[in-house]
Amino acid sequence: MWLISQTNRVRITIRGHSICVTLIYVRKGGRVLVIFDRHSVVHVDHTPGGLLFVLVDEEFAVYRERDIEIDDDIIRSAGKHELKAGVQALGIFVHDFDPSSFTGSYVFGGGAAPTLTSNNAPTGQTETVTPLEQYRRALLNLPGGQPTTYQVIAGNPVVPVTQWRLGLYVQDTCKLSTKVTLTGGLRYDLQTTPTSFASFEPRFGLAWAVDQKQTWVFHLRAGLFSSQPINPLYATQVYGVNGLRKQESTVYSPNFQTPLVPTVGSVQVGTVYQFSESSLARQSSVVIYANAEHTFPHQWLARLNFYYGEDYNVVRIRNINAPLTPSSIGEEVNPLTALQAPRPFAPNENILVYQNSGHLNGDVASFSLDQHSYKRFGLSARYAHMNFKSNAGDSDSSPVMPQSSYSDQGESARVDWLTANSVTLLGNLNLPDKLEFDAELDAHSGHPYNITTGTDNNGDGSFNDRPAYASSQGSNVYNTRFGLLTPDAVNGTISRNLGTMPAVLHLDVNLSRDFILNPQNKDHPRTVSFNVRSASLLNHTNVTAVNSVLSSAAVGQPLTAEPARRVELGVRFSF
C-alpha cells in the first residue's frame, strides 16, 4: 500500500500544561502494478503461501483522524522519597471513507483444474494451475477459469468513530540508602469504543549496589502492564461491516462475467463483525525482570538479564457462526460442501467476533559484554535465547483467527516473531593515519512459519487451514521434513507455526577517514570525509518468505530474500 499523508501538529503550552493537537489526513490507495482501465488494477503479491493474483475495481479511500492529547505530570521530592503523578488523555476522531471492494474484487488463488490440450480442450485429467493461468482461462472462458472468490461490499462507505483514552499514574521512588533503592507505582487506564475500564496495574522495583563503587549491581522489577490501547480500526470494522451500514458478501467459485448470479457450484456467504460484549478488555501483561551487572577492571561491563512475561486478554477473531463441519483425515476435501454445512445461527453468514481469548507467555535470557573506555577500540557483544508461545498473532491491526472456530487444538505454538537464538557484535577500531573501522555482525535463528493447505477446508471464511499427519504414503500425501503430511484434512492435526525459516546472517563494515581543511579555525571547521561501506559483506542469502502451502509440493522453498551484497563509496563535505 502507498500512502499520501499530510500531518499538521500544533502544541499549546499554558502555565506549564501542554496540549497537543494533531491533525492527520491520510489518503491511501492500492499498489498499482498493471492498469487495465480507469478503475481496475491488478495486485500481484508474493505471499508466504506463494503467488496471489487479485483483480479489483478500486476506488481511492480517505482515512482522516483528528487527535487531541493532554499530558501533564507532577514531581515532588521529600526526604528519601521522590513522588511522581501524572495524567495522559487522548481523544481520537476518525472519519473513514473506504469504498474499496464496493465495485467488487476477484481472487485467483490457483489450484486443481482440468488439463487442457494445445487446442484448450479438456483431456479428462486434472492438474494444479497457477493463479495467472487460472486468470488466463477466465479471460478466454476456458474450463478451470472460475475465480476462487468474488468479494463485494455495498452500503455506506463512511464510518465515523470516536475513541477516548485516559491514563492516571502515581509512583514513589525511595532511596533507603546509598546502596538500596525501592520503587512502587500504580497505573489506571480506561478507554471507550470499545469500552475498557478494569485496568489497574501495580508495579514494583528494587535496585541494590553491593559495594560503594557499584561494581556489582542487581535489579529486580515486577508488575502488571497494559499493552497499547485497543486499536480504533477494530471499531471502524465492527461499526462499518455490521450488516446495516455495510454489507459484505463473498461468492465462492463465481462466474467471471456475472459473479452475483447464482450458478451450479457457487456459494454466496455474507460477513459481519461484532465485539464479544459491550466491553473488550485491554491486553494485560505480567512481567518479571531480573538483572545483574558487574564492572571488571578497565571498565569491562558484563550484564546478565532474565525476562519473563505472560500476556492475557490478547485480541483474536472467532467465527461464531462457522459451518459445523466434522473433522476428517485422508478424505478428499470439497470446500463448497463445507460452506453448505449447517451453522449455529443464520445460514450462509460469517459472524466474526473480536474476543479476549488470546494468550502469550515466555522468557528471554541474555548476556552482554561492553567495552568503551579504550582509545583504540570499542566492543559490544550480546547473546540472547528466547522462548515464547502464543495462540494469537503478532499484528495489532489484524488479529488472527484459529484454524477451527470450535477448537484451539494446535493453536498454542511459537510466536510469529520468535528468534530462538541471536548473536550481535558491534566493534570499532581507531587505526593509524586516523582511519576508523566499524563493523556490525548480526546472526539469529529463522522465524517460524505456518504450513497451510491453501484452501478453506472447513468453510469458516479463513484460508488458514492446516494439513494433517498421514500414517502412510498414498494419494495426495507429501513426504516433508516434518513427516508425511496430507492437505486432505478438515481441522488438520499439525500445530501452528510448525516450520522454521533459514537463519539470518548480516555483516556490515565501514572504513572512513576525515580531513580537516582549516585546522586553525576550530569554530568553523571545514571537513571532507571519505568512506567505503559494505552492507551484507558475506553475501549470505537471508530469506524473508518461504512457500507455506503444502499442496504446492514446494513447501519451505524460499520465495523472497533480502538484497545481495552492496558496496558503496562516499564523500561528504561539512562546513
C-alpha positions as CSV (number, residue, x, y, z in Angstrom):
1,M,0.0,0.0,0.0
2,W,1.2,3.5,-0.7
3,L,0.2,6.5,1.4
4,I,-0.1,10.2,0.7
5,S,-0.3,11.9,4.1
6,Q,-0.3,15.4,5.4
7,T,0.2,16.0,9.2
8,N,-0.3,19.3,11.0
9,R,0.7,19.4,14.6
10,V,0.0,22.3,17.0
11,R,1.3,22.4,20.5
12,I,-0.1,24.9,23.0
13,T,1.6,25.4,26.4
14,I,-0.4,27.3,29.1
15,R,1.2,27.6,32.6
16,G,3.3,24.5,32.1
17,H,0.4,22.4,30.9
18,S,1.0,21.0,27.4
19,I,-1.9,20.5,25.0
20,C,-1.0,18.7,21.8
21,V,-3.5,18.9,18.8
22,T,-2.6,16.6,15.9
23,L,-4.5,16.6,12.6
24,I,-3.7,13.6,10.4
25,Y,-5.1,13.4,6.9
26,V,-4.2,10.1,5.1
27,R,-5.2,9.1,1.6
28,K,-4.4,5.5,0.8
29,G,-4.7,3.5,-2.4
30,G,-3.5,0.2,-3.8
31,R,-0.1,-0.6,-5.1
32,V,-0.8,-0.5,-8.8
33,L,1.2,-2.9,-10.9
34,V,-0.9,-3.2,-14.1
35,I,-3.7,-0.8,-15.1
36,F,-6.5,-2.4,-17.1
37,D,-8.8,0.6,-17.3
38,R,-9.7,3.6,-15.3
39,H,-10.6,1.8,-12.1
40,S,-9.5,-1.9,-12.5
41,V,-6.0,-2.7,-11.2
42,V,-4.1,-5.9,-10.6
43,H,-2.2,-6.8,-7.4
44,V,0.4,-9.5,-7.7
45,D,1.7,-10.2,-4.2
46,H,4.3,-12.7,-3.1
47,T,2.5,-14.0,0.0
48,P,4.0,-16.6,2.4
49,G,1.9,-19.2,0.6
50,G,3.0,-18.3,-2.9
51,L,1.7,-16.1,-5.6
52,L,-1.7,-14.5,-5.2
53,F,-3.3,-12.8,-8.1
54,V,-6.1,-10.3,-7.4
55,L,-8.2,-8.3,-9.9
56,V,-10.0,-5.4,-8.2
57,D,-12.1,-2.5,-9.2
58,E,-10.6,0.0,-6.8
59,E,-11.7,3.4,-5.6
60,F,-9.5,5.8,-3.6
61,A,-10.1,5.7,0.2
62,V,-9.6,8.6,2.6
63,Y,-8.8,7.9,6.3
64,R,-9.0,11.1,8.4
65,E,-8.0,11.1,12.0
66,R,-8.0,14.1,14.4
67,D,-6.2,13.6,17.8
68,I,-6.4,15.8,20.8
69,E,-3.9,14.9,23.5
70,I,-3.3,16.4,27.0
71,D,-0.3,15.2,29.1
72,D,0.8,16.5,32.5
73,D,2.9,15.3,35.4
74,I,4.0,16.5,38.9
75,I,7.2,15.6,40.6
76,R,7.8,16.3,44.3
77,S,10.8,15.4,46.5
78,A,10.5,14.9,50.3
79,G,13.5,13.4,52.1
80,K,14.3,10.0,50.8
81,H,11.2,10.0,48.6
82,E,10.6,11.2,45.1
83,L,6.9,11.3,44.2
84,K,5.6,11.4,40.7
85,A,2.0,11.6,39.4
86,G,0.6,12.3,36.0
87,V,-2.3,12.1,33.6
88,Q,-2.5,11.2,29.9
89,A,-5.7,11.9,28.0
90,L,-6.2,11.3,24.3
91,G,-9.3,11.8,22.0
92,I,-9.3,10.1,18.6
93,F,-11.8,11.2,16.0
94,V,-11.9,9.0,12.9
95,H,-13.6,9.6,9.6
96,D,-13.0,6.6,7.5
97,F,-14.2,6.8,3.9
98,D,-13.4,3.4,2.3
99,P,-15.3,2.4,-0.9
100,S,-12.8,-0.3,-1.7
101,S,-14.5,-3.5,-2.9
102,F,-17.7,-1.6,-3.5
103,T,-17.3,-2.4,-7.2
104,G,-16.1,-5.9,-6.4
105,S,-12.8,-7.8,-6.4
106,Y,-11.8,-11.2,-7.7
107,V,-9.2,-13.5,-6.2
108,F,-7.4,-16.1,-8.3
109,G,-5.6,-18.4,-6.0
110,G,-4.8,-21.3,-8.4
111,G,-5.4,-24.9,-7.6
112,A,-6.8,-28.0,-9.3
113,A,-8.2,-27.6,-12.8
114,P,-8.8,-29.7,-15.9
115,T,-5.8,-30.5,-18.0
116,L,-6.1,-28.9,-21.5
117,T,-4.7,-29.8,-24.8
118,S,-2.9,-27.4,-27.1
119,N,-6.3,-26.6,-28.5
120,N,-7.7,-25.8,-25.0
121,A,-9.8,-29.0,-24.9
122,P,-10.2,-31.0,-21.7
123,T,-8.3,-34.2,-21.6
124,G,-10.2,-35.7,-18.7
125,Q,-7.4,-35.4,-16.2
126,T,-6.7,-32.7,-13.6
127,E,-3.6,-30.6,-12.8
128,T,-2.6,-27.8,-10.5
129,V,-2.6,-24.4,-12.2
130,T,-1.0,-21.1,-11.1
131,P,-3.2,-18.1,-10.3
132,L,-2.1,-16.4,-13.6
133,E,-3.1,-19.5,-15.6
134,Q,-6.4,-19.5,-13.8
135,Y,-6.9,-15.9,-14.7
136,R,-6.0,-16.5,-18.4
137,R,-8.6,-19.3,-18.6
138,A,-11.2,-16.9,-17.1
139,L,-10.5,-14.3,-19.8
140,L,-10.9,-16.9,-22.5
141,N,-13.9,-18.6,-20.8
142,L,-12.0,-22.0,-20.6
143,P,-12.5,-24.8,-18.2
144,G,-10.8,-24.2,-14.9
145,G,-11.2,-20.4,-15.3
146,Q,-13.6,-19.8,-12.5
147,P,-12.2,-17.3,-9.9
148,T,-11.6,-18.6,-6.5
149,T,-13.7,-15.9,-4.9
150,Y,-15.5,-12.7,-5.6
151,Q,-16.0,-10.2,-2.8
152,V,-18.2,-7.1,-2.9
153,I,-19.3,-4.6,-0.3
154,A,-22.5,-2.5,-0.5
155,G,-23.9,0.3,1.7
156,N,-22.4,3.5,3.2
157,P,-18.6,3.7,2.8
158,V,-18.3,6.4,5.6
159,V,-17.6,5.1,9.1
160,P,-17.2,7.7,11.9
161,V,-15.6,6.6,15.2
162,T,-14.7,8.5,18.3
163,Q,-12.4,6.9,21.0
164,W,-11.4,8.5,24.3
165,R,-8.4,7.2,26.3
166,L,-7.4,8.2,29.9
167,G,-4.4,7.1,31.9
168,L,-3.6,8.0,35.5
169,Y,-0.4,7.0,37.3
170,V,1.4,7.6,40.6
171,Q,5.0,6.5,41.5
172,D,7.2,6.7,44.6
173,T,11.0,6.2,44.4
174,C,12.5,5.7,47.9
175,K,16.3,5.7,48.3
176,L,16.7,3.7,51.5
177,S,20.5,4.0,51.5
178,T,23.3,4.7,49.1
179,K,23.1,1.1,48.0
180,V,19.3,0.3,48.0
181,T,16.5,2.0,46.1
182,L,12.8,0.9,46.1
183,T,10.2,1.9,43.5
184,G,6.5,1.4,43.7
185,G,3.7,2.6,41.5
186,L,0.1,2.2,40.3
187,R,-1.4,3.0,36.9
188,Y,-5.0,3.0,35.8
189,D,-6.2,3.1,32.2
190,L,-9.6,3.4,30.6
191,Q,-10.9,3.8,27.0
192,T,-14.1,3.9,25.0
193,T,-15.1,2.3,21.7
194,P,-14.9,-0.4,22.8
195,T,-15.1,0.4,26.5
196,S,-12.4,-0.9,28.8
197,F,-12.5,0.2,32.4
198,A,-10.9,-2.6,34.6
199,S,-7.2,-1.9,34.0
200,F,-5.3,-1.5,37.3
201,E,-1.5,-2.0,37.1
202,P,0.6,-2.1,40.2
203,R,4.4,-2.2,39.8
204,F,7.5,-2.7,42.0
205,G,11.2,-2.3,41.5
206,L,14.4,-2.9,43.6
207,A,18.0,-1.8,42.9
208,W,20.9,-2.9,45.1
209,A,24.5,-2.0,44.8
210,V,26.6,-4.4,46.7
211,D,29.6,-2.1,47.3
212,Q,30.3,1.6,47.4
213,K,32.0,1.6,44.0
214,Q,28.9,-0.2,42.5
215,T,31.0,-2.8,40.7
216,W,28.1,-5.2,41.5
217,V,24.6,-4.0,40.9
218,F,21.3,-6.1,41.0
219,H,17.9,-5.0,39.7
220,L,14.5,-6.7,40.2
221,R,11.3,-5.4,38.7
222,A,7.8,-6.9,38.5
223,G,4.3,-5.7,37.8
224,L,1.3,-5.6,35.6
225,F,1.4,-3.7,32.4
226,S,-1.2,-3.0,29.7
227,S,-0.3,-3.0,26.1
228,Q,-1.2,-0.4,23.5
229,P,-4.9,0.6,23.7
230,I,-7.4,-1.3,21.7
231,N,-7.0,-0.3,18.1
232,P,-9.7,2.0,16.8
233,L,-9.6,0.2,13.5
234,Y,-11.4,-2.7,15.2
235,A,-14.3,-0.3,15.9
236,T,-14.4,1.0,12.3
237,Q,-14.7,-2.6,11.1
238,V,-17.3,-3.5,13.7
239,Y,-19.4,-0.4,13.2
240,G,-18.8,-0.4,9.5
241,V,-19.2,-4.0,8.3
242,N,-22.2,-4.8,10.6
243,G,-24.8,-5.7,8.0
244,L,-26.5,-2.3,8.4
245,R,-24.0,0.3,7.4
246,K,-22.1,-2.0,5.1
247,Q,-23.0,-5.4,3.7
248,E,-20.1,-7.7,2.7
249,S,-20.6,-10.7,0.5
250,T,-18.2,-13.4,-0.8
251,V,-19.1,-15.6,-3.7
252,Y,-17.1,-18.9,-3.9
253,S,-16.5,-20.3,-7.5
254,P,-18.4,-17.5,-9.2
255,N,-19.0,-16.9,-12.8
256,F,-16.3,-14.5,-14.1
257,Q,-18.7,-12.4,-16.2
258,T,-21.7,-12.3,-13.8
259,P,-20.3,-13.2,-10.3
260,L,-23.5,-12.3,-8.4
261,V,-25.7,-14.6,-10.5
262,P,-26.0,-18.0,-8.8
263,T,-24.6,-20.9,-10.8
264,V,-24.1,-24.6,-10.2
265,G,-21.3,-24.9,-7.6
266,S,-21.2,-21.3,-6.5
267,V,-22.0,-20.3,-2.9
268,Q,-22.6,-16.8,-1.6
269,V,-21.8,-16.0,2.1
270,G,-22.2,-12.7,4.0
271,T,-19.9,-11.4,6.7
272,V,-20.5,-9.2,9.7
273,Y,-18.1,-8.1,12.5
274,Q,-19.0,-7.8,16.2
275,F,-17.4,-7.3,19.6
276,S,-17.8,-10.2,22.0
277,E,-19.5,-7.9,24.6
278,S,-20.2,-4.3,25.1
279,S,-16.7,-4.0,26.6
280,L,-13.4,-5.5,25.3
281,A,-10.6,-5.7,27.8
282,R,-7.2,-4.3,27.1
283,Q,-4.3,-6.7,26.9
284,S,-2.6,-7.1,30.2
285,S,0.9,-8.4,30.9
286,V,2.6,-9.9,34.0
287,V,6.3,-9.0,33.8
288,I,9.2,-10.1,35.9
289,Y,12.7,-8.8,35.1
290,A,16.0,-9.6,36.9
291,N,19.4,-8.1,36.1
292,A,22.9,-8.5,37.4
293,E,25.7,-6.1,36.4
294,H,29.4,-6.3,37.2
295,T,32.1,-3.9,36.2
296,F,35.5,-5.5,35.8
297,P,38.9,-3.7,35.7
298,H,39.5,-1.5,32.7
299,Q,35.7,-0.8,32.6
300,W,34.6,-4.1,31.1
301,L,30.9,-4.2,31.8
302,A,29.1,-7.5,31.9
303,R,25.3,-7.9,32.2
304,L,23.1,-11.0,32.8
305,N,19.4,-10.4,32.2
306,F,16.3,-12.6,32.6
307,Y,12.8,-11.6,31.5
308,Y,9.6,-13.5,31.9
309,G,6.3,-12.2,30.6
310,E,2.7,-13.5,30.3
311,D,0.0,-11.7,28.3
312,Y,-3.7,-12.0,28.9
313,N,-6.8,-10.8,27.0
314,V,-4.9,-10.8,23.7
315,V,-7.5,-10.0,20.9
316,R,-8.4,-12.7,18.4
317,I,-11.2,-13.1,15.9
318,R,-13.5,-16.1,16.0
319,N,-16.3,-17.0,13.6
320,I,-19.1,-18.0,16.0
321,N,-21.4,-19.0,13.0
322,A,-18.9,-21.2,11.2
323,P,-20.2,-24.3,9.4
324,L,-20.4,-27.3,11.7
325,T,-18.1,-29.5,9.6
326,P,-16.8,-32.7,11.1
327,S,-13.1,-33.2,11.3
328,S,-11.6,-35.7,8.9
329,I,-8.2,-37.0,7.6
330,G,-7.5,-38.7,4.3
331,E,-10.8,-37.9,2.7
332,E,-10.9,-35.7,-0.4
333,V,-12.0,-32.2,0.8
334,N,-14.6,-30.2,-1.0
335,P,-14.7,-26.6,0.3
336,L,-18.0,-25.9,-1.3
337,T,-19.6,-28.8,0.6
338,A,-18.2,-27.4,3.9
339,L,-19.7,-24.0,3.1
340,Q,-23.2,-25.6,2.8
341,A,-22.9,-27.4,6.2
342,P,-25.4,-26.4,9.0
343,R,-24.5,-23.3,11.1
344,P,-25.4,-22.5,14.7
345,F,-27.3,-19.3,13.7
346,A,-28.2,-17.8,10.3
347,P,-27.3,-19.7,7.2
348,N,-24.7,-18.5,4.8
349,E,-23.3,-15.8,7.1
350,N,-19.9,-15.4,8.9
351,I,-20.2,-13.7,12.2
352,L,-16.6,-12.6,13.1
353,V,-16.3,-11.6,16.7
354,Y,-13.4,-9.8,18.4
355,Q,-12.7,-11.7,21.6
356,N,-10.1,-11.6,24.5
357,S,-9.3,-15.3,24.0
358,G,-5.6,-15.0,23.2
359,H,-2.6,-15.5,25.5
360,L,1.2,-15.4,25.3
361,N,3.9,-16.5,27.7
362,G,7.6,-17.0,27.6
363,D,11.1,-15.8,28.6
364,V,14.3,-14.2,27.4
365,A,17.8,-14.9,28.8
366,S,20.6,-12.7,27.6
367,F,24.2,-11.9,28.3
368,S,26.1,-8.8,27.1
369,L,29.7,-7.5,27.4
370,D,30.7,-3.9,26.7
371,Q,34.0,-2.0,26.5
372,H,34.1,1.6,25.5
373,S,36.9,3.0,27.6
374,Y,39.9,2.1,25.4
375,K,41.4,4.6,23.0
376,R,42.0,2.2,20.1
377,F,38.9,0.1,20.1
378,G,35.4,-0.4,21.4
379,L,33.3,-3.6,21.6
380,S,29.7,-4.6,22.4
381,A,28.6,-8.2,22.3
382,R,25.2,-9.8,23.1
383,Y,23.7,-13.3,23.1
384,A,20.0,-13.9,23.7
385,H,17.9,-17.1,24.0
386,M,14.2,-16.6,23.5
387,N,11.2,-18.9,24.1
388,F,7.7,-17.6,23.6
389,K,4.4,-19.4,22.8
390,S,1.0,-17.9,21.9
391,N,-2.3,-18.8,20.4
392,A,-2.5,-15.3,18.9
393,G,-0.7,-13.4,16.1
394,D,1.7,-10.5,16.2
395,S,-0.2,-7.9,14.2
396,D,-2.2,-5.4,16.3
397,S,-4.2,-4.3,13.2
398,S,-5.1,-7.8,12.1
399,P,-5.8,-10.3,14.9
400,V,-5.6,-13.9,13.9
401,M,-8.4,-16.5,13.6
402,P,-7.9,-20.1,14.9
403,Q,-8.0,-22.8,12.3
404,S,-11.3,-24.1,13.8
405,S,-13.8,-21.9,15.4
406,Y,-14.8,-24.8,17.7
407,S,-11.3,-26.0,18.9
408,D,-8.0,-24.5,19.9
409,Q,-6.1,-27.7,19.2
410,G,-2.6,-26.9,17.9
411,E,-3.1,-23.1,18.2
412,S,-0.7,-22.5,21.1
413,A,2.7,-22.5,19.3
414,R,5.8,-20.5,18.8
415,V,5.1,-16.8,18.2
416,D,5.5,-15.4,14.7
417,W,8.4,-13.1,15.6
418,L,10.4,-15.7,17.6
419,T,14.2,-15.8,17.1
420,A,15.3,-18.7,19.4
421,N,18.9,-17.7,19.4
422,S,20.6,-14.4,18.4
423,V,24.1,-13.0,18.5
424,T,25.1,-9.4,17.9
425,L,28.6,-8.0,17.8
426,L,29.4,-4.3,17.4
427,G,33.0,-3.1,17.2
428,N,35.1,-0.1,16.2
429,L,38.9,0.3,15.6
430,N,40.9,3.5,15.5
431,L,43.6,2.7,13.0
432,P,46.8,4.5,12.2
433,D,46.6,7.6,9.9
434,K,43.3,8.5,11.6
435,L,41.4,5.7,9.8
436,E,38.2,4.4,11.5
437,F,36.9,1.0,11.0
438,D,33.4,-0.1,12.2
439,A,31.7,-3.5,11.9
440,E,28.4,-4.9,12.9
441,L,27.6,-8.7,12.9
442,D,24.1,-9.9,13.5
443,A,23.0,-13.6,13.3
444,H,19.8,-15.1,14.5
445,S,17.6,-18.1,14.1
446,G,14.9,-18.1,11.5
447,H,11.3,-17.1,12.3
448,P,8.5,-19.7,12.4
449,Y,6.0,-20.0,9.6
450,N,2.6,-21.6,9.3
451,I,2.0,-24.5,6.9
452,T,-1.4,-24.5,5.3
453,T,-3.4,-26.4,2.8
454,G,-4.0,-23.4,0.6
455,T,-7.8,-23.8,0.8
456,D,-10.6,-23.1,3.2
457,N,-11.3,-26.7,4.1
458,N,-13.8,-26.1,6.9
459,G,-15.7,-23.2,5.3
460,D,-15.2,-20.7,8.1
461,G,-14.0,-17.9,5.6
462,S,-10.3,-18.0,6.6
463,F,-7.7,-19.7,4.4
464,N,-5.5,-20.8,7.4
465,D,-6.4,-24.5,7.4
466,R,-3.5,-26.7,8.3
467,P,-2.7,-30.2,6.9
468,A,-2.7,-33.4,9.0
469,Y,-0.2,-36.1,9.6
470,A,-0.6,-39.2,7.3
471,S,0.0,-42.7,8.5
472,S,1.3,-44.0,5.2
473,Q,2.2,-43.0,1.6
474,G,-0.8,-42.5,-0.7
475,S,-2.7,-40.2,-3.0
476,N,-2.1,-36.5,-2.1
477,V,0.4,-37.4,0.6
478,Y,3.7,-35.4,0.7
479,N,6.9,-36.6,2.3
480,T,8.3,-33.5,4.0
481,R,11.0,-32.8,6.6
482,F,8.1,-32.8,9.2
483,G,6.9,-36.3,8.2
484,L,4.1,-37.5,5.9
485,L,1.5,-34.7,5.5
486,T,-1.7,-34.5,3.6
487,P,-3.9,-31.5,2.7
488,D,-6.9,-33.8,2.6
489,A,-8.0,-32.8,6.1
490,V,-10.7,-30.8,7.9
491,N,-9.2,-29.2,11.0
492,G,-5.7,-30.6,10.5
493,T,-3.6,-32.2,13.2
494,I,-0.3,-30.3,12.8
495,S,0.4,-27.4,15.1
496,R,0.5,-23.8,14.0
497,N,3.9,-22.3,13.0
498,L,5.5,-25.8,12.6
499,G,8.0,-24.6,10.0
500,T,11.2,-22.6,10.6
501,M,12.7,-20.3,8.1
502,P,16.5,-20.3,7.4
503,A,18.8,-18.5,9.7
504,V,19.7,-14.8,9.1
505,L,23.3,-13.5,9.0
506,H,24.4,-9.9,8.4
507,L,27.9,-8.4,8.4
508,D,28.1,-4.6,7.7
509,V,31.5,-2.8,7.7
510,N,32.6,0.7,7.1
511,L,36.1,2.3,6.7
512,S,36.3,6.1,6.9
513,R,38.8,9.0,7.1
514,D,38.2,12.6,7.9
515,F,40.3,15.5,6.6
516,I,40.1,18.9,8.3
517,L,40.7,21.6,5.7
518,N,41.2,24.5,8.1
519,P,42.6,23.2,11.4
520,Q,43.3,26.6,12.7
521,N,39.7,27.7,12.7
522,K,38.1,25.5,15.3
523,D,34.9,27.5,15.5
524,H,34.0,27.0,11.8
525,P,35.8,23.8,10.7
526,R,35.6,22.5,7.2
527,T,35.8,18.7,6.8
528,V,35.9,16.3,3.9
529,S,35.1,12.7,4.8
530,F,35.7,9.6,2.7
531,N,34.3,6.2,3.4
532,V,34.0,2.7,1.9
533,R,30.9,0.8,3.2
534,S,29.7,-2.7,2.5
535,A,26.2,-4.0,3.5
536,S,25.8,-7.8,3.7
537,L,29.6,-8.3,3.2
538,L,29.3,-12.1,3.5
539,N,26.5,-12.1,0.8
540,H,24.6,-14.6,2.9
541,T,21.1,-15.4,1.4
542,N,18.7,-14.0,4.0
543,V,15.3,-15.4,3.2
544,T,12.3,-13.2,4.0
545,A,9.5,-15.5,2.9
546,V,9.0,-19.2,2.0
547,N,6.3,-21.2,0.3
548,S,4.0,-22.4,3.1
549,V,1.3,-24.1,1.1
550,L,1.6,-27.9,1.3
551,S,-0.4,-28.6,-1.9
552,S,2.2,-26.7,-4.0
553,A,4.7,-29.5,-3.4
554,A,7.4,-26.8,-2.7
555,V,6.7,-26.1,1.0
556,G,9.6,-24.5,2.7
557,Q,11.2,-23.3,-0.6
558,P,12.4,-19.6,-0.5
559,L,10.2,-17.1,-2.3
560,T,11.9,-13.8,-1.5
561,A,15.2,-12.6,0.1
562,E,17.0,-9.5,1.2
563,P,19.2,-7.6,-1.2
564,A,22.6,-9.1,-2.0
565,R,26.0,-7.6,-1.0
566,R,26.3,-3.9,-1.7
567,V,29.5,-1.8,-1.7
568,E,29.3,2.0,-1.5
569,L,31.9,4.7,-1.9
570,G,31.0,8.0,-0.3
571,V,32.4,11.5,0.2
572,R,30.9,14.3,2.4
573,F,31.9,17.9,2.8
574,S,30.9,19.6,6.1
575,F,31.2,23.3,6.7
